[in-house]
Amino acid sequence: MPFRHAGRLFLVTSLSLGCSATPSAEPPPAQLGTPSGTSSAAVEAPPAGPVAPVAKKVPHVVQLANGKKLVDDYAWLQKKDAPEVLSHLKAENAYTEQMTAHLRPLEEKLHAEMLGRLVEDDTEVPHKDGAFLYYNRDEKGKQYPILARKPVKGGDAAKEEVILDVNELAKGQKFVGLGPVKVSDDGNLLAYGLDTTGFRQFVLHFKDLRTGALLPERIERVTSVVFTKDGRTAFYTVEDPQTKRSHRLYRHAVGTDPATDTLLHEEKDERFGMRVSRSASRALILVQIESHTTSEVRFLREDKPNGALVVVAPREQDHEYQVEHRDRDLLILTNSPATAGGPKSTNYRLVKAPLDRPDRASWKEVIPYRSEVMLERIQPFAGFTVALEREGGGRHLRVFPGKSMALEGSHRVALPDEVYALWPEWNSEFGATSYRFRYESPITPESIYEYEPATKKLNLRKRQVIPGGYDRERYEVKRVFATAKDGTKIPISLAGRKGALGSGKAPVLLYGYGSYGIPMFPYFSSARISLLDRDVLFALAHIRGGGELGETWHDEGKMKKKMNTFTDFIDSAESLVAQGVADPKRIVIQGGSAGGLLVGAVTNLRPELFAGVVAEVPFVDVINTMLDESLPLTVGEFEEWGNPKKAEDLETMLQYSPYDNITAKAYPPVLVRTAYNDSQVMYWEPAKYVAKLRATRTDANPVLFKIHLDPAGHGGLSGRYDRVKDAAFTGAWILDRLGAK
C-alpha cells in the first residue's frame, strides 16, 4: 500500500513489552484502593504518605464549532520551559518515584533478567551492495550501533572499515537518533541525518569514506535523501520548522554550499508531505507526495539529474498509488477502479505503464483487486518479483518467477508459525537471486531468511540466540477471534508459556493500536519473556482502524467510524474472559501514541474491566490538539480523525477524546509515560490528562506520571541499555497490577 506518514505512531524497540507498529522501527512502553467493580488482585501496598501533585486550575475557554464552549483548566501546562511547568513536571516524577519505591526490588530483578537476555555483542548478517558487504554491529557496554563494511573481494579475511560509530557521535550528548542513512553507489560517500534533541530534527552530514573526513556542508531538518549513481548529486526533502511536514524537495551538488541548492518542488497543500527514494532498479529518482488519502508520484531519470520531474498521475482526491520500475515499465500499485466509474479497489491492484507514457490512459492491469487480500508492496528484481500481501490478519510473501506477474504461476512462501511478523530486509541489488527478510514471532527471536525463487528454498541465515538459556519450546502462540457487537470477527494474537493459554486464570497484558491503517504485527521481545515466565499472557488485539485486514479494516475504524476501534478493544478483552483465556480481574491494557488514545478512551468507557492502564506518549487531548493547526501532524490528520472546526466531525471526536470524557467515577490505577521533547505527541497532552484524571476520579487509585525531562523522543530514550531500565520499570508496575511477581 502507499507509504504512510508515521502519524502518532509509537516508535518502540524489541525491548518494548508491547508491540511495534512498523520496522522503522519499527515498530513502537499500586494500588491504594479498589474502585467498585475493578480488580482486587493482591498487591503489596505502596508506602503511605506521598501526596500527589495538584495542578492549579486556570480556566481557558475554547469556542467549539457546535456552539458550545470547552473549558480547559490545564492549558497553562502548554507553556514549555516556563518555571512553573517544569516545577510541576519534576514534582510528578518525584511522586512517581515515591509511589513505586516498593517495586524497586522487583524492578531490579527484572532489569537483571532483561539485561541478561540482551545480546550485547552482535553482528548483523552482511548485505552486499556493489563492491562492499555492509552490516551493523553492537559491542558490549556501548549504547549505540557501529555501522561497518568489508570489501567483497577480500572474503572473510577482508579488513573491516567502520563507516559510522554512533557511540562516537553520542559523546557529550544525552540523546542521539539516526535519521536517513545512505551510501553512494560507488561506496565513496555517506550521507546521514543526526538528531540530538529527541524532536526528530535531523541535520544531514556528508562523509568521504575514502578519507574519513566530513564534508563542510550541513543541511538542517532533512527527512529523506538519495544519491545519484555517480555520487555527485543528492536529492533531499526538508520539513517545515513549525509543523514538521516534509514540504520541500532540493537538488544538491555534493561539496557545494547548500544555500545554492535548487528547489525542485514545494508542496503548498498542508495535508501533503513528501519523501524521495530510488526505484529498486536504481534507474529512477522517485518523489512520493501524499496525504492520508491521496497520492501523487513524480520521477526523473537517475542519469539525467538536471531534468524535469515527470508526474505519473496527477493527484485526485482519494486516489492512492505508489510506483516501482523495471526495464521499460513503471509498476504501479493503485486503488483506482478497474473500470471507468467502478468502485475503488480498496486493497489495491497492480498495473503497468510504459516509462515514456505513464499517464493513466496507458495503464494495463497485471494483478487484479482481491477483496480478501491487501496488495501492500511490490519489489521487482531483474529475474523475479516479490509482493507483500496481508490476509487474515497476517503478512505474507508472494513470489512471481521471471518477469511475469500473473497470479497463476506465483506462490506464497510457507512460514513456520501461525502468528508471526515479517519485514523486508536489505535487498539492495537488482540482480539478486534471493530475497532477504526478517521473521519473528512472540516466541521466535529475530531470524534472517533468504528465499531462492528458482529453487523455492528457504535458507535461515541467522537466528538470534538469546542469552540465559531461552527455549522457545517452553512457549506457544495462538490466534483466536473476538466477536464485535456488530458481528465482525476481531483477530487476537496470543503468546504465553505452555499450559497458561487455556487455564482461564491467567493474568493478561492486552495491547492495541488501531489507527492510520498501520498493521500491528506480533514481534519478539526479549524483555517480554520476563512476563511470560510469570505466566502472564501477552495478547495483541488487531482492531479496526489498523491495517491487518486491508484498507477496509482501516476505513471501518476512522473518522465517523472511529468508535469501532474502541468497542473492538473492549470486545476483545471480554472475549478473552469468555473464552477461558483471561482472569477477569487481572487484565492490564497498554498502548502508545494513538494506542494511548485507545487505552484512554476505553478506560473512560469501561474502567471496571481493567486492573491497570499503561499509556505511553498518549494522544489524549484530541480536540485541543486538532484545533491547533500549528502543531505537527494536525492538518494532515484531518483525514484520519476529522476536523473539529466542522460540527459534524466534532460530535464524533467528542464521543471518544480521553481528556474530554473524564468523569467523576472510579478508575483503575494508571501509569502514564512521555518525553518532554516528543515531537509527535506534545508532553502537555499526558500532563493535562493526568492532572484532570487525578482531580476528577472518585477513587483512591494512583495516577502516576513519568516524564523524561532530559532529551528523549517519541520512542523514549535512545541508548539500548537505557531502554532496558525503562522496560524494567514498566514491567514491574504491570506485574504488580497483575499480582504476578
C-alpha positions in Angstrom: 0.0 0.0 0.0 1.2 3.6 -0.4 3.7 4.9 2.1 2.0 6.1 5.3 3.0 9.1 7.3 4.1 7.9 10.7 1.3 9.9 12.4 1.0 9.3 16.1 2.8 6.0 15.9 4.6 4.8 18.9 8.2 4.0 17.8 9.3 1.2 20.1 12.1 -1.3 20.0 12.3 -5.0 20.6 12.8 -4.2 24.3 9.2 -3.0 24.5 6.7 -5.0 26.5 4.1 -4.1 24.0 4.3 -4.3 20.2 5.8 -2.3 17.4 3.8 -0.9 14.6 6.4 -0.8 11.9 10.1 -1.8 11.4 11.4 1.7 11.1 11.1 0.8 13.6 10.0 -0.1 13.8 7.8 -0.9 15.3 7.0 1.2 18.6 6.0 1.2 26.7 0.0 0.2 43.0 -2.9 0.3 44.3 -4.2 2.4 47.2 -7.7 1.2 47.0 -10.0 -0.8 44.8 -12.9 1.0 43.0 -16.2 -0.8 42.8 -16.1 -3.4 40.1 -12.3 -3.2 39.4 -9.7 -5.8 40.1 -8.9 -6.7 43.7 -5.7 -8.6 42.8 -3.5 -8.9 45.8 -0.6 -6.5 45.6 1.9 -5.0 48.0 0.7 -1.6 49.1 2.9 1.3 48.5 4.2 3.3 51.5 1.6 5.6 53.0 2.3 9.3 52.9 3.2 10.5 49.4 1.0 13.4 48.3 0.2 13.6 44.6 1.0 16.9 42.8 -2.1 19.1 42.4 -2.1 21.2 39.2 -3.7 24.5 39.7 -6.9 25.2 37.6 -6.7 28.2 35.3 -9.9 28.1 33.1 -9.2 28.6 29.4 -12.3 28.8 27.2 -12.4 27.4 23.7 -15.3 28.1 21.4 -16.4 25.0 19.6 -18.0 24.5 16.2 -21.2 23.2 17.7 -21.8 26.5 19.5 -20.7 25.1 22.9 -17.7 26.0 24.9 -14.9 23.8 26.1 -13.2 24.8 29.4 -9.6 23.6 29.7 -8.4 24.1 33.2 -4.9 22.9 32.5 -3.9 24.7 29.3 -1.2 26.6 31.2 0.8 23.4 31.2 1.5 24.1 27.5 4.0 26.9 28.4 7.1 24.8 27.6 10.1 25.8 29.7 8.1 28.0 32.0 9.5 27.6 35.6 6.1 26.7 37.0 5.6 24.0 34.3 9.0 22.4 34.9 8.4 22.5 38.6 5.2 20.7 38.2 6.7 18.0 35.9 9.6 17.4 38.3 7.1 17.0 41.2 5.2 14.4 39.1 8.4 12.4 38.6 9.2 12.7 42.3 5.8 11.5 43.2 6.0 8.5 40.8 9.4 7.6 42.4 7.9 7.6 45.8 4.8 5.7 44.8 6.9 3.0 43.1 9.6 2.7 45.7 8.1 -0.6 47.0 8.6 -2.0 43.5 12.3 -1.3 43.4 13.4 -4.9 44.3 11.1 -6.3 41.5 12.3 -3.7 39.1 15.9 -4.6 39.8 15.2 -8.3 39.4 13.5 -7.6 36.0 16.4 -5.4 35.0 18.9 -8.2 35.7 16.7 -10.7 33.8 16.2 -8.3 30.8 19.9 -7.3 30.7 20.8 -11.0 30.9 18.9 -11.6 27.6 20.3 -8.6 25.8 22.7 -9.7 23.1 25.5 -7.3 23.9 28.0 -8.3 21.2 26.3 -8.9 17.9 26.8 -8.5 14.2 24.1 -8.4 11.5 24.2 -10.7 8.5 26.1 -8.6 6.0 24.3 -7.5 2.8 26.0 -6.9 -0.5 25.8 -3.6 -2.2 28.2 -3.0 -5.0 31.8 -3.8 -4.0 31.1 -4.0 -0.3 29.3 -6.0 2.4 27.5 -3.7 4.8 26.4 -4.5 8.3 25.7 -3.0 11.8 27.2 -4.5 15.0 26.9 -3.9 18.7 29.7 -4.0 21.3 29.2 -4.9 24.9 28.9 -1.8 27.1 28.1 0.5 24.2 24.7 2.1 23.8 24.6 2.5 20.1 25.4 0.5 16.9 28.5 0.7 14.8 28.0 0.8 11.0 30.7 -1.0 9.2 31.6 -2.7 5.9 34.1 -5.0 4.3 35.2 -5.3 0.6 33.6 -8.3 -1.2 36.8 -9.3 -2.8 38.6 -9.9 0.5 36.2 -12.6 1.7 36.1 -13.5 5.4 39.7 -12.2 5.8 38.8 -8.7 4.5 39.6 -5.8 6.8 36.6 -4.1 8.4 36.0 -0.4 7.8 33.9 1.5 10.4 31.9 4.0 8.4 29.9 5.4 11.3 30.3 4.8 15.0 27.2 6.2 16.6 28.9 5.9 20.1 31.4 8.4 19.0 28.7 10.8 17.7 27.0 10.4 21.1 29.9 11.6 23.2 28.7 14.7 25.1 25.1 14.1 24.1 22.2 12.9 26.1 20.3 11.7 23.1 21.3 10.5 19.6 19.0 9.4 16.9 19.9 8.5 13.3 17.6 9.7 10.5 18.2 8.9 6.8 21.4 7.0 6.1 22.6 6.4 2.5 25.8 5.3 0.8 26.6 6.3 -2.7 26.6 3.5 -5.3 30.4 3.7 -5.7 30.8 3.5 -1.9 32.7 6.7 -1.6 30.2 8.9 0.2 28.0 8.5 3.2 25.0 10.8 4.0 23.5 10.6 7.4 21.0 12.5 9.5 21.6 13.1 13.2 19.2 14.2 15.9 20.5 15.2 19.3 17.3 16.6 20.8 14.7 13.8 20.5 12.5 16.1 18.5 13.3 14.4 15.2 15.3 17.4 13.9 17.8 15.7 11.7 20.9 17.5 10.4 22.3 16.0 7.3 26.0 15.4 7.1 28.2 14.1 4.3 31.3 12.0 4.9 34.0 11.0 2.4 34.6 7.3 3.2 37.9 7.3 1.3 39.5 9.8 3.8 37.1 9.6 6.7 36.7 13.4 6.5 33.3 15.2 6.9 32.4 17.5 4.0 31.7 21.1 5.1 28.0 21.2 4.2 25.4 20.7 6.9 21.7 20.8 6.0 19.0 21.3 8.6 15.7 19.4 9.1 16.3 16.7 6.4 13.7 13.9 6.3 14.9 11.8 3.3 17.9 11.7 0.9 19.3 9.8 -2.1 22.4 9.9 -4.2 22.6 9.7 -8.0 24.7 6.8 -9.2 27.9 8.8 -9.6 27.5 10.3 -6.1 27.9 13.8 -7.4 24.3 14.8 -6.8 22.0 14.3 -3.8 18.2 14.9 -3.6 16.7 15.6 -0.3 13.5 16.7 1.4 13.2 19.0 4.4 10.5 19.7 6.9 8.7 22.9 7.9 10.1 24.2 11.2 6.7 24.7 12.7 4.6 21.8 11.5 7.4 19.3 10.7 5.7 18.5 7.4 8.2 17.4 4.7 7.3 20.1 2.2 10.3 20.9 0.0 12.5 18.9 -2.4 16.0 20.1 -3.3 18.8 19.1 -5.6 22.3 19.4 -4.1 25.7 19.2 -5.8 27.8 17.4 -3.2 30.6 19.5 -1.9 28.9 22.8 -2.6 27.1 25.4 -0.4 23.6 24.2 0.4 22.5 27.8 0.0 22.9 27.3 -3.8 20.7 24.2 -3.9 17.9 24.0 -6.4 14.3 23.9 -5.1 12.5 21.3 -7.3 9.2 21.2 -5.6 7.4 23.0 -2.7 4.2 21.4 -1.5 1.7 24.1 -0.6 -1.2 21.9 0.4 -0.7 21.3 4.2 -2.3 17.9 4.1 0.6 16.6 2.0 4.1 15.5 2.8 6.8 14.0 0.6 9.8 11.8 0.6 12.5 11.0 -2.0 13.8 7.5 -2.9 15.2 5.5 -5.7 13.5 2.7 -7.6 14.6 -0.9 -7.0 16.3 -0.7 -10.4 18.1 2.5 -9.3 17.2 4.0 -12.6 14.7 6.5 -11.3 14.5 9.1 -8.6 11.0 8.8 -7.1 9.2 11.5 -5.2 6.2 10.3 -3.2 3.8 13.1 -2.4 0.8 12.2 -0.3 -1.8 12.9 2.3 -3.6 10.2 4.4 -6.0 9.6 1.5 -4.4 10.9 -1.7 -1.1 10.3 -3.6 1.0 11.7 -6.4 4.3 10.4 -7.7 6.9 12.3 -9.7 10.1 10.9 -11.1 13.2 11.8 -13.1 15.8 9.5 -14.6 18.8 9.0 -12.4 21.2 9.5 -15.3 19.6 12.9 -16.1 19.5 14.5 -12.6 19.0 18.0 -14.0 15.9 17.0 -15.9 12.3 18.0 -15.0 10.2 15.9 -12.7 7.6 13.9 -14.5 4.2 13.3 -12.9 2.9 9.8 -13.2 -0.8 10.6 -12.4 -1.9 14.0 -11.2 -3.4 13.8 -7.7 -7.1 13.1 -7.4 -8.8 13.0 -4.1 -8.9 9.5 -2.6 -6.6 8.1 -5.3 -3.6 6.4 -3.7 -0.8 4.8 -5.6 3.0 4.0 -5.5 5.5 3.3 -8.2 8.3 0.9 -9.0 10.3 0.3 -12.2 11.7 -2.5 -14.3 13.1 -2.3 -17.8 10.8 0.0 -19.8 7.8 -0.2 -17.5 6.5 1.5 -14.4 4.9 -0.9 -12.0 2.1 0.9 -10.2 0.1 -0.2 -7.1 -3.2 1.7 -7.2 -6.6 1.8 -5.6 -8.1 3.2 -8.8 -11.2 1.5 -10.2 -10.5 -1.3 -12.6 -13.3 0.0 -14.9 -14.4 3.6 -15.5 -16.9 4.6 -12.9 -16.3 1.4 -10.9 -15.7 1.2 -7.2 -12.4 2.0 -5.6 -10.0 -1.0 -5.3 -9.6 -0.6 -1.6 -7.0 -3.4 -1.3 -5.1 -2.2 -4.4 -4.3 -3.7 -7.7 -1.2 -3.7 -9.9 -0.9 -2.0 -13.3 2.0 -1.2 -15.5 2.6 1.6 -17.9 5.4 2.5 -20.4 8.1 4.7 -18.8 7.6 7.3 -21.6 3.8 7.2 -21.2 3.0 7.0 -17.5 -0.4 8.6 -17.7 -3.5 6.7 -16.5 -4.7 6.2 -20.1 -1.7 3.9 -20.6 -2.3 1.7 -17.5 -2.7 -2.0 -18.1 -3.9 -4.3 -15.3 -1.4 -7.0 -14.1 -2.8 -8.1 -10.8 -6.5 -7.5 -10.1 -8.1 -6.3 -7.0 -8.8 -9.0 -4.4 -11.3 -8.3 -1.7 -9.6 -10.5 0.9 -6.0 -9.8 0.1 -4.2 -6.5 0.6 -1.5 -6.0 -2.0 0.8 -3.9 0.2 4.0 -3.6 -1.8 5.8 -4.8 -4.9 9.6 -5.2 -5.1 10.8 -6.1 -8.6 14.2 -7.7 -9.3 15.8 -8.5 -12.6 14.7 -12.1 -12.6 11.7 -12.2 -10.2 9.2 -10.1 -8.2 8.2 -10.3 -4.5 4.8 -9.0 -3.3 4.0 -8.3 0.3 0.4 -9.2 1.0 -1.9 -9.1 4.0 -4.6 -11.6 4.6 -6.4 -12.9 7.7 -4.5 -10.5 10.0 -1.0 -11.5 8.8 1.6 -10.6 6.3 2.6 -13.0 3.5 5.2 -13.2 0.8 4.1 -14.0 -2.8 6.8 -14.7 -5.3 6.4 -14.3 -9.1 9.2 -16.1 -11.0 10.7 -14.5 -14.0 9.2 -11.2 -15.2 5.6 -12.4 -15.3 3.4 -11.1 -12.5 0.4 -13.2 -13.2 -1.2 -14.7 -10.1 -1.2 -18.0 -11.9 2.2 -19.5 -11.5 3.0 -17.4 -8.4 3.3 -18.9 -5.0 3.4 -17.9 -1.3 6.4 -18.7 0.9 5.5 -21.2 3.6 6.4 -20.0 7.1 6.6 -22.0 10.3 4.3 -20.2 12.8 0.6 -19.4 13.0 1.3 -16.0 14.5 4.4 -14.1 13.3 5.8 -10.8 11.9 8.0 -10.3 8.9 9.6 -7.3 7.2 11.8 -6.9 4.1 15.5 -6.8 4.9 18.2 -5.2 2.8 17.6 -6.2 -0.8 19.9 -3.7 -2.4 20.9 -5.4 -5.6 18.5 -5.5 -8.5 20.3 -8.6 -9.9 20.0 -10.6 -6.7 18.9 -14.3 -7.0 17.4 -14.4 -3.5 15.1 -12.3 -1.3 16.1 -11.5 2.3 13.5 -10.9 5.0 13.3 -10.7 8.8 11.0 -13.1 10.5 10.0 -13.4 14.2 7.0 -14.2 16.4 6.2 -13.5 20.1 8.2 -16.7 20.9 10.7 -16.8 17.9 13.7 -14.5 18.2 14.6 -12.4 15.2 15.5 -14.6 12.3 17.0 -13.6 8.9 15.9 -15.7 6.0 16.8 -15.7 2.3 14.4 -17.2 -0.2 15.5 -18.5 -3.6 12.7 -18.3 -6.1 14.4 -20.5 -8.6 14.7 -23.5 -6.2 11.9 -22.5 -3.7 14.5 -23.0 -1.0 14.2 -21.1 2.3 17.6 -20.6 3.9 18.0 -19.4 7.5 21.0 -17.1 7.6 20.8 -16.3 11.3 18.5 -16.7 14.3 19.2 -14.5 17.3 20.5 -16.6 20.2 19.1 -15.2 23.4 21.5 -15.4 26.4 20.3 -17.1 29.6 19.1 -20.3 28.1 15.9 -19.2 26.3 14.0 -22.1 24.9 11.1 -21.3 22.5 9.7 -24.8 23.1 8.5 -23.7 26.5 6.1 -21.2 25.0 3.3 -21.2 22.4 1.4 -18.8 20.2 -2.2 -18.9 19.1 -4.7 -16.9 17.1 -8.2 -16.5 18.5 -11.1 -14.3 17.5 -13.4 -12.0 19.4 -16.9 -11.1 18.0 -17.6 -7.4 17.9 -21.1 -6.1 18.7 -21.8 -5.8 15.0 -20.7 -9.4 14.3 -17.3 -8.6 13.0 -14.5 -11.1 13.8 -11.5 -9.4 15.5 -8.3 -11.4 15.4 -6.2 -11.6 18.6 -2.7 -12.9 18.7 -1.8 -14.7 22.0 1.6 -15.7 23.4 2.3 -17.5 26.7 4.0 -20.3 28.5 2.7 -23.7 27.5 -0.3 -24.6 29.7 -1.2 -21.0 30.5 -3.3 -20.3 27.4 -6.2 -22.5 28.5 -6.1 -22.1 32.2 -8.8 -19.4 32.4 -6.9 -18.0 35.4 -4.0 -16.2 33.6 -3.2 -12.6 34.0 -3.2 -10.8 30.7 -1.3 -7.8 29.2 -3.6 -6.7 26.3 -2.0 -4.4 23.8 -3.6 -2.4 20.9 -3.2 0.4 18.4 -5.8 0.6 15.7 -5.1 3.8 13.7 -3.8 5.1 10.4 -4.3 1.7 8.7 -1.0 0.6 10.2 -0.9 -3.1 11.0 0.3 -4.3 14.4 2.4 -7.5 13.8 3.3 -9.6 16.8 7.1 -9.5 17.1 9.6 -10.9 19.6 10.6 -9.0 22.7 13.3 -10.4 24.9 12.0 -8.1 27.7 8.5 -9.5 27.4 9.8 -13.0 28.3 10.0 -11.9 32.0 6.2 -11.5 31.9 5.6 -14.8 30.1 7.8 -16.6 32.6 5.5 -15.4 35.3 2.5 -16.9 33.5 1.3 -13.6 32.1 -0.3 -13.9 28.7 0.5 -11.3 26.0 -2.5 -10.5 23.8 -2.4 -8.3 20.8 -5.8 -7.2 19.5 -5.9 -6.5 15.8 -8.7 -4.0 16.0 -10.4 -1.9 13.3 -8.6 1.3 12.4 -5.4 -0.6 11.8 -4.5 -2.3 8.6 -4.1 -6.0 9.4 -7.0 -7.0 7.2 -6.6 -4.4 4.5 -7.8 -0.9 3.7 -11.4 -1.7 4.6 -10.2 -2.6 8.1 -8.8 0.9 8.3 -11.8 2.6 6.9 -14.1 0.9 9.4 -12.1 2.4 12.3 -11.5 6.1 11.3 -13.4 9.3 11.0 -17.1 8.8 11.8 -16.5 5.1 12.4 -13.7 5.6 15.0 -15.7 4.3 17.9 -15.4 0.8 16.3 -11.7 0.9 17.3 -12.6 1.3 21.0 -15.5 -1.1 21.1 -13.4 -3.7 19.3 -10.8 -3.5 22.0 -13.4 -3.8 24.8 -15.0 -6.8 23.0 -11.5 -8.3 22.7 -11.0 -8.1 26.5 -14.4 -9.5 27.2 -13.9 -12.3 24.7 -10.6 -13.4 26.3 -12.6 -13.8 29.6 -15.5 -15.6 27.9 -13.1 -18.0 26.0 -11.4 -19.0 29.3 -8.2 -17.3 28.5 -8.0 -14.4 30.9 -8.7 -13.9 34.6 -11.4 -11.2 34.5 -9.8 -9.4 37.5 -6.3 -9.4 36.1 -6.2 -7.6 32.7 -3.8 -4.7 32.2 -4.0 -2.7 29.0 -1.2 -0.9 27.2 -0.9 1.4 24.2 1.4 4.1 22.9 0.7 7.3 21.0 -2.5 6.7 19.0 -2.6 3.5 21.1 -2.6 5.8 24.1 -5.7 7.3 22.7 -7.1 3.8 22.5 -6.4 2.9 26.2 -7.5 6.3 27.4 -10.8 6.1 25.5 -11.7 2.5 26.6 -10.7 3.4 30.2 -13.4 6.1 30.2 -15.9 3.7 28.6 -15.3 0.6 30.8 -12.9 1.3 33.7 -14.2 -1.7 35.7 -12.7 -4.1 33.1 -9.1 -3.3 33.8 -6.7 -3.9 36.7 -4.3 -1.2 35.3 -3.6 1.0 32.3 -0.3 1.9 30.8 -0.5 4.9 28.4 2.8 5.8 26.7 3.2 9.1 24.9 -0.6 9.1 24.6 -2.6 11.2 22.2 -5.3 12.0 24.7 -6.2 15.7 24.2 -7.8 15.2 20.8 -10.0 18.3 20.5 -7.4 20.9 21.6 -4.6 19.3 19.5 -6.7 19.0 16.4 -7.8 22.6 16.7 -4.2 23.8 16.7 -3.1 23.8 13.0 0.4 25.0 14.0 1.2 21.7 15.7 3.0 18.9 13.8 0.6 16.4 12.2 -2.6 18.3 12.8 -3.7 19.3 9.3 -2.7 16.1 7.6 -4.6 14.1 10.2 -7.9 15.8 9.5 -8.3 12.8 7.1 -7.9 10.4 10.0 -9.8 11.9 12.9 -11.8 14.7 11.3 -11.6 18.5 11.7 -13.1 19.7 15.0 -13.9 23.1 13.3 -16.6 21.2 11.5 -19.6 20.5 13.7 -20.2 17.0 12.3 -16.6 15.9 12.9 -16.5 17.5 16.3 -19.5 15.5 17.5 -17.7 12.2 16.7 -14.5 13.3 18.3 -16.2 14.4 21.4 -17.5 10.8 21.9 -14.1 9.4 22.5 -11.5 12.2 23.3 -10.0 10.8 26.5 -9.3 14.2 28.1 -12.8 15.5 27.4 -14.5 12.3 28.6 -13.0 12.0 32.1 -15.9 11.9 34.6 -16.4 11.6 38.3 -16.3 7.8 38.7 -13.9 5.1 39.8 -10.9 4.4 37.6 -8.2 1.7 37.8 -4.6 2.6 38.6 -3.0 4.4 35.6 0.7 4.8 34.6 1.4 7.5 32.0 4.8 7.9 30.4 6.1 10.5 28.0 9.1 12.6 26.9 9.5 16.4 27.2 10.9 16.6 23.7 8.3 14.4 22.0 7.6 15.9 18.6 4.6 13.7 17.7 2.5 14.0 20.9 3.4 17.0 22.9 4.2 16.4 26.5 1.4 18.6 27.7 -1.3 16.2 26.4 -0.4 13.5 29.0 0.4 16.1 31.6 -3.0 17.7 31.3 -4.7 14.3 31.2 -3.0 13.2 34.4 -4.0 16.4 36.2 -7.6 16.2 35.2 -8.0 12.5 35.9 -6.4 12.8 39.3 -8.7 15.7 40.2 -11.9 14.2 38.9 -11.9 10.5 39.7 -13.8 9.3 42.8 -11.5 6.5 44.0 -8.1 6.5 45.7 -6.2 4.6 43.0 -3.0 6.3 42.0 -2.4 8.1 38.7 1.3 8.1 38.0 3.2 10.2 35.5 6.8 9.6 34.5 8.3 12.1 32.0 11.8 12.1 30.5 12.9 15.7 31.0 16.4 15.0 29.5 16.4 14.6 25.8 14.2 11.7 24.7 11.9 11.2 21.8 8.6 9.7 20.8 10.1 6.2 21.3 11.7 7.1 24.6 15.5 7.0 25.3 18.0 6.4 22.5 20.5 4.1 24.2 19.8 0.4 24.3 20.9 0.0 28.0 18.8 2.9 29.0 15.8 1.3 27.3 16.3 -1.9 29.3 16.0 0.1 32.5 12.8 1.7 31.2 11.3 -1.6 30.3 12.1 -3.0 33.7 10.3 -0.1 35.4 7.2 -0.5 33.3 7.3 -4.3 33.6 7.5 -4.1 37.4 4.4 -1.8 37.5 2.5 -4.2 35.2 3.4 -7.3 37.2 2.4 -5.6 40.4 -1.0 -4.7 39.0 -1.4 -8.3 37.8 -0.3 -9.9 41.0 2.3 -11.9 39.1 5.6 -11.2 40.7 
